[in-house]
Amino acid sequence: MILMRKNSALRRVAFVVAATALAGTTLAACSSDGGSTGGSGSAGDLQAALDAGGEITYWSWTPSGEAQVAAFEKAYPNVTVNLVNAGTNTDEYTKLQNAIKAGSGAPDVVQIEYYAFPQFALSDSLLDLSQYGMDDLEGDYTASTWGSVNINGGLYGLPQDSGPMAMFYNQSVFDEYDLTVPTTWDEYIATAEALTTADPSKHITSDTGDSGFATSMIWQAGGHPFDVQDTDITIALADEGSTQWADMWNQLLENGLLSNTPSWTDEWYQGLGDGSIATLITGAWMPGVLESSVANATGDWRVAPIPTYDGTAATAENGGGGQAVTSQSENPALAAAFLKWLNNDPESLSIFAESGGFPSTTSTLESDDFLNYESDYFGGQKINEVLVDATKNVVEGWQYLPYQVYANSIFSDTVGQAYANESDINAGLANWQDQLVQYGNDQGFSVNK
């Protein structure tokens, strides 16, 4: 009974946090009309729901969504799936939270990134899929992605893609300046110094302050800055891993060794194409971006393991997400059956992989076709051998805050100021921590530092 009371309290608090962070509401305005809370079911209900057919709505921005829906409807002609692009990440989350608050308007199935899963799962907005026997699918997914959809003892989604971090580097730049591919962060810093000294127009990488990158780098360094136990939270953005990353990255930031070109801009793509940005430390989904948006650099880029502090193979996740069934679904068994097909059926997995996404399913990652793929863009390199190996070396034990969407939204006003001033990232992390502690306490959590 005590556990039930704690979980109930956590869900109430998390709902307030999600509504406040995403919809801009006040605490007094966060009452909800409720709505369908789904229902209990069993594994057998999934096939029965497919046989009976019906209509569901699916919110997704993934490029493979249209082809996957078409393949599903061909396999199950009694089912209609209305695919809606409700916006990317925060735009979609805002619309979803508004629907949750209103008690209607949410889709049956929704795409959610891993960092945002806790915020919706703990507010009773998503169904626990273990009631349909999906907890038996654990072995089908990488450990880090499976852990990201298992929250507070419940299974609130199935993983679709993943983003184990690696280092993408421009081989032509390294050859031109006689640079050796770094394997440690000390070597990475030395390479950065050598490159910019030889040609001030070139930088080892670009970073103007990104919350997802920062938390992933802290994760890779072994940091555990967010500890969440029901409504009790500890935030320690000066723990050993956080400080180790900040001290290392400061050497690049404070010495002008980072490009100040904002990511995802035309100038950024140009820099990746002309060699002025020589490496990217990012998730395994990056090859598709380079191939589609930096075609003029075909043959120049390669991939290597992410540099580490001690020569081990430790890495972290950066990006990725899965799908969930919302509690408002009027046909939860059919929605769950579609979700299971989407992220577990071989045909759907093949469509996703062919679209350029980096999968989370071990069957795809371990297949000969996937591992032996030779990328023309990457000079014929078998890039998936490197990226799949990274999935096996993700540091365990990472947690996100149950208000991580809000946390990310204030990153630029806190840590981001250190980037703007080329000053100590540790000071920015301390400012971020203070604001996160205050915000969490204001929302009803018990937050310590």
N, C-alpha and C positions, 0 to 999 in steps of 0.2 A: 504493500500500500504506500509506503514512503516513496518508493521509486516512481509509482504512478503519479503521486502528487508533484514530485520534482519535474517529471516529464511534462505534465500539464502546465506547470508554471513556466517552464522553458518555452513551450510553444506559444503561450500567451505573450511573453516578452518578445520572442522572435517575431511574432506577427506585428507588434507595434514597431519594432525596429525596421522591418521590411517596408511597412507602409510609410514610416517617416522618411527613411532613406531614399525610397524610390518615388514616392508620390508627393513629397513635400508637405505632408499633412502634419497637424499637431497631434499630441497625445489625446487630447479631448475629442478629436474628430475621427478616431481610429476604430470606432465600433463597426461591426460588420453585420450584414443581414444574414450571414451564414450562406447556405446553399447546400448542394449535395455533398455529402462527405464520403461518397463512394460506397463500397460495400465489401463484405468479406467474400472470398471466393476460393477456388481451388484450381490446381493445374488442369483438371479436366474441363473446367469452364472455358478455357481458351479455345479449344477445338470446337466446342459447342457454339461459342460465339461466332467463330469464323463460318461455321456451317449455316447459322441463322442469318448472318449478314447484317447490314445496317450502314449507317453513315457516321463518320467521325471527322473531326477537324484537327489538323496537325500544323503547329507553328514551327517553322524552321527557316534558317538562312543558308544552310549548307548547299553548295553547288550540286551535290548529288541527289538532293531531295526529289526533284521532279522525276528523274529516271527511276529512283527507288519506288516512288508511289505508283508509277506506271507499271512496274514489274509486279508489285504487290497486287494491284487491281486485276492484272491479267491472271495471276495465280488464284485469286479469290474474287471472282466476278460479282459475288453477292455483296461485296463491300465497296463503299465509296469513301475515298479519303480526300477531304478538301484541304489542299496544301496552301498555307498562307505565310507569306514573308511579312512578319509583323515588325521587322526591323532587326538590327544586329545588336547583340548583347544588351547593353543598358536600355536602349530604346524598347526592345522587346520586354525586358524585365519591368519597366515602368508600366507598360500596357497590361502585363500579366498581373502586377500587384493591384492596379486599378480594378481589374476584373475580380480579383480575390476580395478586395474591400467591398465592391458592389454586390458580391454574392452571385454574380452571373457574368457570362461573357468570356470565361476562360476556355481555351481549347481542350480537347481530350488528351492530346499528346503535345508536349512542348520541349523544345531544345533548350538546354541550360548548360552553361559552362561550369566546370568543376568548382571554381571559387565561389559561385553563387548558389550551389546546391544547398548548403546548410541553411541559408537564409529562408528558402522556401520550404525545405523539408521540415524544419522545426516549427513552422507556423501552421502545420496541418494543411498545407496547400497541396501536398503531393501524396499519392497513395503508396503504401508500403507494398512492394511487389512480392515480398516473400509469401504472401497469402496465395499467390499463384504458382508457388514452387520455384520461383526464379532464383532463390538463393542457392539452388543446386548448380547454377551456372558459373560459380566462382572460378573454377578451373579454366574456363574459356577466355578469361581476360587477364591482362597483366595485373600484378599485385597493386601497383600504385593507382591505376584507374578504378579497379574494383573498390579499393578503399575510399576513393573519392565519392562514391555514391552510396556507401554504407555509413549512415549517420545515426548516432545515438541508438544503435541496436536495430535500425530498420534499413531496408533496401529501397531506396527512393528513386532509382533509375537504373538503366543499363548503360555502360560506357559505349561510346562510339569511336572517338579518336583519342589520340594521346600526343604529347609533345615532349618526350624525353630530350633534354638539351644536348646539343653538340656544337662544334665550332665549324662554321662554313667560312671558307677562306678563298681568296682570289689567287690561284696558283700563278697566274701571269705576273701579278704584282710581286709575289714572293720571289719569283725567278728574276725579275728585273732588278730587284734590290738585294739579291743574294740572301734572302731571309730563310731561316729554318722554322719549320712548323712547330710552334710551342706546345709543350705537354704539361707545363706547370704555369701557375699565374706569375711567378717571378720571371719566367722566360717570356711570357706574354707581354709584361711591362717592358722588358728589355727590347723586345721586337717593336713595340710601339715607339719607343725612344729612337731606335735606329731608323725606322721608316720616316717619321716626321722630321728627324734631323736631316736625312737625305733629301727629302722633298716636303717642305712645309704645307703643300697643298693636299697631302695624303695623311690619313689617320687610320689607326688600327681598327676603329669601329666608331659608331655614332651612338650617343646616349644623352638625351636631354632630360631624363627623369621619367621613368615608367614604373608604375607600381607593380605590375605583373613581373617585369624583369627583376626588380629589386627583391621581391619576395622569393622568386625562384633562385636567385643567387644566394640569398641567405639560407634557403633550403639546401642548396648544394654544399654550402659551407658547414652544414651540420647544425644550423640554428633551429631553435624551436621557440620562436618569439610569442606564439599564440597557444596557450593551453586552455582548453575549454572542457569544463566538467559541469554538465547541466547549466545552471545559471551562474556558476562561478567561473570567472575568466581571469587568467593572469597574462599580462602583456609585458614582454621583456625584450624590447628592441635594442637592448645593450647586452644581450647574452653573448656567449663566446662566438657563435656562428655569425650573428649580426655584425659584431665588431670586426671579426676577421674579414668579412666581405667589405665592409665600409673602409677599413684601413687600406686594403688592397686597392680598391677602386678609386680611393682618394688620390693615389699616386698617378692615376691617369687623369682624373678630373682637375686636380689642382695644378698640374703641370701642362695643361693645354694639349693633352694627347688624345682627347676625344673630339670627334667632329660634333659640332652643334647643330647639325642638320636634323630637323625633326623627322621621326620615322613616318613612313607611309605617305610622304609628300612626293611631288614630282622631282624635287631636288634630291631626295633620298634615293629614289630609283635611279636617277642619273648618276649619283655617286657610286652606287653598286655596279653600274654598267661601265663607268670610265675608270674604275680602280681607285678613286679617291677615298672610298670606304673599303678597307681591305678584308675585314672579317665581320661576321655576325655570330653572336653567341645567342642561340635561340632554339626553339623547338623543332622537332623532326618534321613538322608540316611545311617547313620553309622551302624545300625544293620546288613545290608546285608554284609558289609565289615567284621565285626567281625565273622559272621557265616561262611563266605567262607574262611577267611584267618587266623582265630584264633580259629579253631575248638576244640583245646585241652582245651579251657576255657569254653566249653559248661556247662551251669548251674551256672557259677560264676557271670556273669554280670547282672546288673539291670540298669534301667533308671529312672531319677528323673528330676524335673524342674531345669533349670539353676539357680545357686545362683544369688541373686540380692543385690543391695546396701541398699535397704530400706524395704525389705520384700514384695514388690509387685511382680507381675508375669511377669514383662517386659522381653522380649527376642528380638532376632534379627534373620535375615536369615544368613545362612552360606552355600554357594553353591547353586546349582540348576540352571536351565535354561529352555529354550524353543526352538522353531523352528521358522524360518522366511522364507519368499519367497524373493529371490534375484531379484533385478531390471533387471538382465540379462535374466531371465526366458523367453523363447519364448512361453510358454504356461502358463501364470500366473494364469489363472482361474483354470486349472487342478492342478497346484501346490498348490494353495490355498485350493482347495477341499480336496486334500490329507492331507494337514496340519490340516485342520479342523477335518477330520476323525481321524488323528493321536492323537490329543490332546483333542478330545471331544466325540468321539464315545465310547459307553460302552464297546465294545469288545476290542478296543485298550487300553482303560484305565485299563481293567482287566489284559491284557497281561503285561502292564507296572508294575502294582502293584505286580503281581506274580513274576516278575523278581527281586524284592527287592527294586525298586525305591520308594521314598516317594512322593506321588502324590500332585498336586496342586489343583485338582478338588474337590469341596465341596461335590459332590455326593458320591465320593469314601470315602472321609475322614469321612463323617457322616453315612456311611452304618454300619449296625449292624455287618456284617461279619468282616469288617475292625477293628471296635472299639473293638470287643470282641475276636479278635485273641489272643490266648495264646501262647507265644513263649517258646518252649522248651529250646532254647539257653539261654533265660533270666529267667530260672527257673520257667516257667509257668506264668510269669507276663504278663498282658495285656498292653504291651508297647505302643500301639497306642493310648490308652486313654491319656497318658502323652504327647505324641508327637502331637496329634491333638489339645490338649488344648494349646500347645505352638503356633500353627498357629494363634490362636485368640489373642495372646498377643505380637505380633511383634510391636515394636515401629514404629510409623508412621513418614513419612517425610524424609526418607533417600534418598540421591542422590549420584550417582557415578560421577566421572569426565568423560568428553567426551574423555579423553585419559587415562582411568583407566588401560588399558593393559600395557601402558608404565609405569604408576605409579607403578604398581605391579612389573615390571621388575627391578626397581632400589631400591626396598625395602631392599634387602639384603645388598646393599652398603651403606644404610643410617641407618634406624632403626635396621637392622640386626647387625650392628657393636656394638650396645648397648648390644645385646644378647651375642655376642662373648666376650665382655669385662665384662659382668655382671655389667653394669653401667646403668645410668639413661635413661629410655626409652624416657622421655620427650625431652632430647637432641637429640636423634635419630629422633623423630618426627619433631623437629625444622629443622634439616638438610634435611629431606625428603620434608618438606614444601618449603624450599628455592629452592630446585632443581625443584620442581613441578611448582612453580611460574615462575621461569626463563624459563623452558621448554615451558609452556603454552604461555607466552608472545612472545617467539621466534617463535611460530607457528601461531601467529596472533590473539590469544585470548587477552582479557584485563583481566589480573589476578591480584588480590589484595590479601593482607593478613592482 
